[in-house]
Amino acid sequence: MSMSHSLLSDKLDEIKPTGFQMDKNGNFKIVFNLSVTLLVEKQGKRGEWDEARSMYLSLTAKGKVTTNTTNKKGQQLLSVFPKSAELSQLKIYNAEGKEQEMEQMLLTSGFNVQSDQLMKMIKPVEVPMKNFPTPAEMECLGIGLTDANVNFKKGFVELTTGYKKVDTPRDPKLCDKFIEALTQGPRQAKDNVDSLFGGKSAKDFLNQKAKEFEQSYAEVQ
């Protein structure tokens, strides 16, 4: 089996790469391409195999995602509606490289008929949209995440969240260490810079180095 696009594009007409696409209205399309080589064991020769069929296929599934419904508890729902799944392209070749049109037609027709019946039986998948978990360190700053939302744009998906005021963090001991680390951070950075420049400011350090360079240059002359 192989998912090589270059291999499949040589056999299938105007094939699109394997991938996922979605428009601003939440309509999505999944393309899955695959090549399969079927081998059969030679009669009377155990362990020796011959190529029987080479299959090149492209599957396309379509659906829609929405966030405009709520459940009985008033929670916003992320709903996924399956629309269709079909075998959009199929090529079958025998060992001599001859295209098997009858096999292609039977497999394509059979798969798509069964897939159409299956799509009618599948119900939409609905998942309550929960707020993102708020990191304990963020609560130390008096902020909590709320009102998670998903917006579908052309070419990308946008995840957004609001915030709420947190009066009492859930882990006060962690907050003490977190605030201490925030306050000591700038001081530690200053100490590191001071040790780098020998206790002088960056300007004084550069001026000193410039004078030392001028003196060394004068001595050489």
PyMOL commands that set and color helices and strands:
alter all, ss='L'
color gray80, all
select helices_A, chain A and resi 5-9+101-121+136-140+172-196+202-220
alter helices_A, ss='H'
color red, helices_A
select strands_A, chain A and resi 19-22+27-41+49-70+76-94+125-128+143-153+156-165
alter strands_A, ss='S'
color yellow, strands_A
deselect
rebuild
show_as cartoon
